Amino acid sequence: MTQKIQRHWLVWPTVLAGVMAILWLVVIAMYQVDPVYLISDKLVTLLVIFVIYLIAYIRTKEHLRAPWREVFHRKLAMIALIFISVYLVIALIDSIHFRLPLQKNTVTEQAQYETRVLSLFDVLVMPLRKRVEHSYSAPFASYGLAKETLELAAGREVRDYPRLRYGGTHLSDPNSQTLTDVARSLAKAGLITLVIWIVLVAASIYLLAWQQGQGWNEKRQQIWREQTIVPWRVVFATWGVVLFIITSLIILSADYHVFGTDKVGQDVLYLSLKSIRTGVLIGTLATLVMLPFAVLLGMMAGYFRGIIDDIIQYIYTTLSSIPGVLLIAAAILSIQLYIAAHKDTYTLVEKHSDLRLVFLCIILGITSWTGLCRLLRGETLKIREIDYIQAATALGVSHFRILSRHVLPNVMHIVLIAVVLDFSALVLAEAVLSYVGIGVDQSTNSWGNMINTARLELAREPAVWWPLLSAFVLMFILVLAANLFSDAVRDAFDPKLRRLSGRV
Amino acid sequence: MTQPILQVDDLATYFGHVDKPVRAVDGVSFSIAPGQTFALLGESGCGKSMTALSLLQLVPAPAGRIIRGRINFMGQDLLRYSEAQMRTVRGNEIAMIFQEPMTALNPVLTVGQQIIETLQQHKQMDYAAALQRTLALLDAVRIPAPKSRIHDYPHQLSGGMKQRVMIALTLACEPKLLIADEPTTALDVTIQAQVLNLIKDLQRDTGMAVLLITHDLGIVADNVDQVAVMYAGQIVETASRDAFFSNPRHPYSKKLFAALPTRHKRGQTLEIIKGSVPRLNRIFSGCRFVDRCDFAWQACHDAAPLWLAEADKGVRCHLYDPKVAKAAELNPAIASPTPSASATFTSTTEAPLLRVHDLKVHFPIRKGLFKKTVGHVFAVDGVSLEIGTGRTVALVGESGCGKTTVGKAILQLVTTSAGQVHYADMPYGQLDKATQRRFRGEVQIIFQDPYSSLNPRMQVGEIIAEGLDVQEPTLTPAQRQQRIAELLAHVGLPDEAISRYPHEFSGGQRQRVSIARALAVNPKLLVCDEPTSALDLSVQAQILNLLKSLQDKLGLSYLFITHNLLVVEYLAHEVAVMYLGRLVEYGNVESVLNQPLHPYTRALLAAAPVFDQQGKQQLHALEGEIPSPIAPPAGCHFHTRCPQVMPICRTHYPIATRQAEGHRVSCHLYSDVARQQTK
């Protein structure tokens, strides 16, 4: 029976991964694009595959499912999760890179591609990327921020605020019309949202009812009375909010620069959306780098004790006594030197800024594993004395098997809690580091870089506040959602807290 | 009859959801006279502790709530009291001591500070008076050198000392009623006897009433005036102590007596109470005990029995209700216990299965930067014993004497410092790691705590298969599956247990899983480390029966580590008595228990609250506590507590002398050298 289950849980994630790969190949063949695999993209792919398998595994184990069910039962956690998922989806779409084909050169018969590497996200929001103004413009503005010398039809020159090339061009008198036009667009977005939402919710209820063999009406009433494990009523409401935000952004950004434009006229909304990938990547990849160190060394130190414990302890106490910023600065500077020395290998801008991003992840991971390692060592010290480990030793089970079958599953909740708690801290760390100038490359879109440039922009007269606001809002939503979600995860997985709430 | 000090009427405390409450206490009535000791007896999960907490209105809110009832304490209805009023009652009028003395004292305050603070608050004493009173109190609870002890922090005291301090703390305000919730469960037998005697003496001096909550029939036998048996949230029987022990009336009480392992029941299977305590979240239509009762008939299923009160006793059972029609014939299942299938006692003349010679386990104490060894904990210091095939050797002693370490050293779970462990003439301890791992299957261990001995993340099937996978990796999945099913059947668990997790099982069932895991690798010897001490009496009987039948069927040998002498009498062939890392007496069970030679063995036997049907005995408490194994006393380790101590005991450790056939004792009372010297 156990054999059957094991074969079973591996099937669907493998099929899913296979389907995704085939889909990608089909897209490449159809659109004749040249796929570009950045290092970070490969790592993201690895992470996605890992997560898919992990979910499949968790579904087979009741003791793993139960706390997750508790997480999904919490309304706040579900709301946070929906917002996080939107960020994750954007980050994933933004991680599929390729170069579009140019017109075929008939002479050489060789396929030629644009020099610029685009992501799937870039293609989806192409208009946003292409509509570049001259310079700064405020959110929803139809005029530039600074006066320019304009040439009138009669040949006269006049100093005035120029009309923007793309923002609010459909308005004859922007000053009086903008407000009503925005309101009209929002109403339109509301209507469209309503239609999509009704279809979506109806389909979901139908699916849920079908899955559990219930009637449509019965399911609907159950959801309305909140008798389901997942609080679908709240989930549907959040869907509505998210849908409304997305559709209104789409509709409004067709006519306006919702978050204004920056110094070179790029749409700030586009820049902040592109920054999502950087933030999410650093939050996840740095933990990915950290985990093997922390888990392996922490468990080994606690389990074997003696000389191994001493060595590992000395390593992490030494490492954690060096200021992290110092290490990071040193690492980033040396990677810059390395890139400068190997200019030929890194012909594409994207490639060398990506290398720096990955390195930042690695160095953040290396400087942050000590805390979790220390926690795991302590927990393993406790667990190794518990009777079931002794029983396993008495049965002649090998050290490796004891570590993987007895210790690891029993410290997994700590790992999980640490990962979700670290995520938001790392997103913030990236912003701080980029602000200081030792974060990601200047050419990489990131909230930290946006905040860094905002330092000078705020000093201008009139102040340019919107890039800062935009970065702040997007980062705030992500970090807040991540924190709320991690709270729920900690409550559900921490045995001490659970005992308090579950006491009868 | 005098006015009772406490009268409880129809008390009910519910827990959890309003629609589906857990009826922890469901209509409990009793009364306690001044100066009386009243015992509330029952298995875990019967609502004993909840009753006590309800009396003080300490039920954890908002989950629990008192639904109805009246608590009349010295003419006042406590349930009408406000929280502020209750605070003047708690401690002043009714005091409570808890099971776990470790957690009941504040670890960051000294013992003296805690008592003085209590006195200053409740009695409005000034500091000097409070200090005087504290010293008197500590003296009253027989703490030696109270002047220096009041500056100690709780962690510097032993468990028994802490419980004494707790008692001193509760006595500080001279309560009229003392509630003792399993006060000695966490303590050793000798310390238990000391504490129980102390409570009895204090009660005599102060005239307070005591509500003693316990699951131990032995404690009840020695210490109380009135007994109430609790079952599933209700009191099913009350009687005076003598009446209860000479003629228990409720079938549940009868069963409890029958489940007790004693010497008279050797070679017989113990009477067990089938099933377990019912969950209290349902509404009972009939008697709550009906599913486990041997006498049950239709009426028991149909209607809940009424409380049938007589002068000073009462019972809740249809058997005694004249208005309920009896069944045509009663099933007298308790009458005669059946002897077990084959009580074969193999002879010990053949080579013993396990020979332990001069085993020593010293744990080094390291200090400083370079981890220099500054001393040793002499956990096991020269133990020799032999276990024959199919025999049970019991290892007895107080906690901290190194019994468990002996067990673990035999399994090579701790590194031995010296001595040999020969298993079937093979030097088990000296094998290299790889060979040792192969022989791991021969000796297995069963732990005391059924909750920590199973990995909560693994299914029962996986747990049992763990040893199989290591020792017999060649099994096909089908064979493996079949073996697991066989093992489950062996230990009396249902087939579907295979895919369930440990937390879905009760303590007794978990212990069965532990046994199945050990049996998976076909061991010849099982080290049982107090396998039943965490279990209720009725479940203990089930596990003991299982171990006994497995021994008969498979010819297993047991090293049975325990402090429960009743179990020893019932199960063991040989007894080894251990004190501070060394064996002080060794021999077969009859000679050691009938003619104990070593003063320590005698003290252990005297301290164990053994009851017979009438006799009410004063417990003979051994003075003092077990010394630290870091610095054992010079000479005979026991001389600090020995009532028959001689000068030589303080200087020389006695050599083991052979008394009768196979009966060894290490005591100067029996060594010729010492006798000559004293002449």
Boltz contact constraints between the chains, C-beta under 6 A:
constraints:
  - contact:
      token1: [A, 3]
      token2: [B, 477]
      max_distance: 6.0
  - contact:
      token1: [A, 63]
      token2: [B, 457]
      max_distance: 6.0
  - contact:
      token1: [A, 386]
      token2: [B, 452]
      max_distance: 6.0
  - contact:
      token1: [A, 387]
      token2: [B, 447]
      max_distance: 6.0
  - contact:
      token1: [A, 387]
      token2: [B, 452]
      max_distance: 6.0
  - contact:
      token1: [A, 387]
      token2: [B, 453]
      max_distance: 6.0
  - contact:
      token1: [A, 388]
      token2: [B, 453]
      max_distance: 6.0
  - contact:
      token1: [A, 388]
      token2: [B, 454]
      max_distance: 6.0
  - contact:
      token1: [A, 388]
      token2: [B, 455]
      max_distance: 6.0
  - contact:
      token1: [A, 390]
      token2: [B, 413]
      max_distance: 6.0
  - contact:
      token1: [A, 393]
      token2: [B, 413]
      max_distance: 6.0
  - contact:
      token1: [A, 394]
      token2: [B, 411]
      max_distance: 6.0
  - contact:
      token1: [A, 394]
      token2: [B, 445]
      max_distance: 6.0
  - contact:
      token1: [A, 395]
      token2: [B, 440]
      max_distance: 6.0
  - contact:
      token1: [A, 395]
      token2: [B, 466]
      max_distance: 6.0
  - contact:
      token1: [A, 395]
      token2: [B, 467]
      max_distance: 6.0
  - contact:
      token1: [A, 395]
      token2: [B, 470]
      max_distance: 6.0
  - contact:
      token1: [A, 396]
      token2: [B, 437]
      max_distance: 6.0
  - contact:
      token1: [A, 396]
      token2: [B, 440]
      max_distance: 6.0
  - contact:
      token1: [A, 396]
      token2: [B, 470]
      max_distance: 6.0
  - contact:
      token1: [A, 397]
      token2: [B, 470]
      max_distance: 6.0
  - contact:
      token1: [A, 406]
      token2: [B, 455]
      max_distance: 6.0
  - contact:
      token1: [A, 409]
      token2: [B, 457]
      max_distance: 6.0
  - contact:
      token1: [A, 410]
      token2: [B, 457]
      max_distance: 6.0
  - contact:
      token1: [A, 504]
      token2: [B, 15]
      max_distance: 6.0
  - contact:
      token1: [A, 504]
      token2: [B, 16]
      max_distance: 6.0
  - contact:
      token1: [A, 504]
      token2: [B, 22]
      max_distance: 6.0
